[in-house]
Amino acid sequence: MNLARVVRLALALAAVFSVGCSSVLYPPAVHLTAAPRPAPVDMNALACQPVLTFSVVAPSSLQGLGPTVSYALVSALLSGSPPIWAVPTTEMLNRLGDEGLGGDYADMLSGFARNGILPREQLRRIGAALNSRYALLPGLAEFGQTLADKFEFEGIKLVRTRVSTLRLWLQLWDTQTGHIRWQSTGEVTLASHIARAQESVSLDELARILWTRMIEEELIGKNSAWRCP
């Protein structure tokens, strides 16, 4: 290899690694779709009373990612404006066990898996026992990452880009009436430079971005100035 080619290769490598091992290439692209709320949400109950967060509904291949997505949801709820007093899934399950309602919870989610509806009686008993007017049911529809080589130099792949896509949905249920008060679906796509194929973008980070947009723009919306008395 002659001197000129060595210099060009060294400069190219310096440009690649100056961005670090993993850096964001473009700002995340977020798309949301929300159904109009059928009736006004009681902001006093939503912002000032405990809101349950049910287990993440996901295909069997993605169920192992549920705890990460659930944690990101609680974090987004608590850091919102106004913050929503979220009851984490683990705490809720412990309290349901103490109240002898674990079977009701399991039956309720089984019913949703069959027909897309949370059975009213189980939902009412759970909400009453935990003193929660509202419950959030989160869903993980898709999480995927693809790797692309952007260009080559002297046969060496210098820059790789990982594109990560996450699709989530969220429903707000009224535990007293058994009605869906609001629902939204969203997708976030993020491209980042990586130095090694084994590196990946944090699922927790992507989920927080998407949950925060859903909550602040679609669920709270124009009520963002609300404060508990």
GIMO-V911824 format. One record per residue. N is the residue number from 1. RES is the residue in one letter. OMEGA is omega in whole degrees, 0 to 359 (NA if undefined). D_CENTER is the distance of its C-alpha to the mean C-alpha in Angstrom with 1 decimal. Layout:
n={N/N}
res={RES/RES}
omega={OMEGA/OMEGA}
d_center={D_CENTER/D_CENTER}
This chain:
n={1/2/3/4/5/6/7/8/9/10/11/12/13/14/15/16/17/18/19/20/21/22/23/24/25/26/27/28/29/30/31/32/33/34/35/36/37/38/39/40/41/42/43/44/45/46/47/48/49/50/51/52/53/54/55/56/57/58/59/60/61/62/63/64/65/66/67/68/69/70/71/72/73/74/75/76/77/78/79/80/81/82/83/84/85/86/87/88/89/90/91/92/93/94/95/96/97/98/99/100/101/102/103/104/105/106/107/108/109/110/111/112/113/114/115/116/117/118/119/120/121/122/123/124/125/126/127/128/129/130/131/132/133/134/135/136/137/138/139/140/141/142/143/144/145/146/147/148/149/150/151/152/153/154/155/156/157/158/159/160/161/162/163/164/165/166/167/168/169/170/171/172/173/174/175/176/177/178/179/180/181/182/183/184/185/186/187/188/189/190/191/192/193/194/195/196/197/198/199/200/201/202/203/204/205/206/207/208/209/210/211/212/213/214/215/216/217/218/219/220/221/222/223/224/225/226/227/228/229}
res={M/N/L/A/R/V/V/R/L/A/L/A/L/A/A/V/F/S/V/G/C/S/S/V/L/Y/P/P/A/V/H/L/T/A/A/P/R/P/A/P/V/D/M/N/A/L/A/C/Q/P/V/L/T/F/S/V/V/A/P/S/S/L/Q/G/L/G/P/T/V/S/Y/A/L/V/S/A/L/L/S/G/S/P/P/I/W/A/V/P/T/T/E/M/L/N/R/L/G/D/E/G/L/G/G/D/Y/A/D/M/L/S/G/F/A/R/N/G/I/L/P/R/E/Q/L/R/R/I/G/A/A/L/N/S/R/Y/A/L/L/P/G/L/A/E/F/G/Q/T/L/A/D/K/F/E/F/E/G/I/K/L/V/R/T/R/V/S/T/L/R/L/W/L/Q/L/W/D/T/Q/T/G/H/I/R/W/Q/S/T/G/E/V/T/L/A/S/H/I/A/R/A/Q/E/S/V/S/L/D/E/L/A/R/I/L/W/T/R/M/I/E/E/E/L/I/G/K/N/S/A/W/R/C/P}
omega={182/186/181/180/178/180/179/180/180/179/180/179/178/179/181/187/174/178/179/183/181/181/181/180/179/173/180/176/184/177/182/172/182/175/178/177/181/178/181/176/177/184/176/180/183/186/189/178/181/177/182/172/181/180/180/176/184/172/184/182/183/186/179/179/184/181/179/180/179/179/179/179/180/179/180/180/184/182/181/178/4/175/178/184/185/173/182/183/181/178/179/181/178/180/177/176/178/181/181/184/179/178/177/181/180/179/181/180/176/177/178/179/182/190/177/180/172/181/190/185/178/180/180/181/180/179/180/182/183/177/182/178/185/176/177/177/181/178/176/184/184/169/182/178/177/183/180/175/187/177/180/175/182/178/181/177/187/184/173/180/175/178/182/180/180/177/182/170/185/178/175/182/174/184/180/183/184/182/170/180/184/174/183/172/181/179/175/178/182/176/181/173/175/178/180/183/183/181/181/176/183/174/179/180/179/181/178/179/185/178/182/178/179/186/186/185/188/183/181/175/185/179/186/180/184/173/180/180/NA}
d_center={49.7/51.6/50.8/49.3/46.7/45.9/45.4/43.1/41.0/40.8/39.7/37.0/35.7/35.7/33.7/31.0/30.7/31.0/27.3/26.5/25.0/21.6/21.0/19.0/21.2/19.7/17.2/13.8/14.3/11.9/13.0/12.3/14.4/14.9/17.8/20.3/20.4/23.6/24.7/24.1/21.6/23.5/22.1/24.2/22.5/19.0/19.5/22.3/21.9/19.6/16.6/15.6/12.2/13.1/12.3/9.6/11.6/11.9/15.0/17.2/16.8/13.0/13.4/14.0/10.5/9.5/10.5/8.5/5.0/7.1/8.6/6.0/5.7/9.4/10.0/8.7/10.8/13.7/13.9/14.0/17.4/18.5/16.5/15.5/17.1/14.4/16.0/14.0/14.1/16.8/18.9/18.8/19.9/22.7/23.9/23.9/26.0/28.3/28.8/29.5/26.7/24.9/26.6/25.6/21.9/22.3/24.4/22.0/19.1/21.9/23.0/19.7/19.7/23.2/23.1/19.7/21.1/20.7/24.4/25.6/27.9/25.5/22.8/25.7/27.0/23.7/23.1/26.7/26.8/23.9/25.0/21.8/22.2/18.6/15.8/12.2/11.4/7.9/8.3/7.5/10.2/10.8/10.5/13.7/15.8/19.3/22.1/24.8/28.0/28.8/32.5/35.2/38.2/41.2/39.3/36.6/33.0/32.2/28.7/25.8/22.5/19.3/17.1/13.4/11.5/8.1/8.0/5.9/8.0/8.7/12.3/14.5/17.6/20.9/22.3/25.8/26.1/23.7/22.5/19.2/19.2/16.3/13.7/11.6/10.3/8.9/9.4/9.6/12.5/14.0/17.5/19.0/22.5/23.1/26.3/25.8/24.1/22.7/20.5/16.8/14.0/11.7/8.5/7.6/8.7/7.0/3.3/5.6/7.4/5.6/4.7/8.2/9.8/9.1/10.5/13.2/14.5/14.2/14.2/16.4/18.0/21.7/21.5/20.0/23.4/23.4/24.6/25.5/29.3}
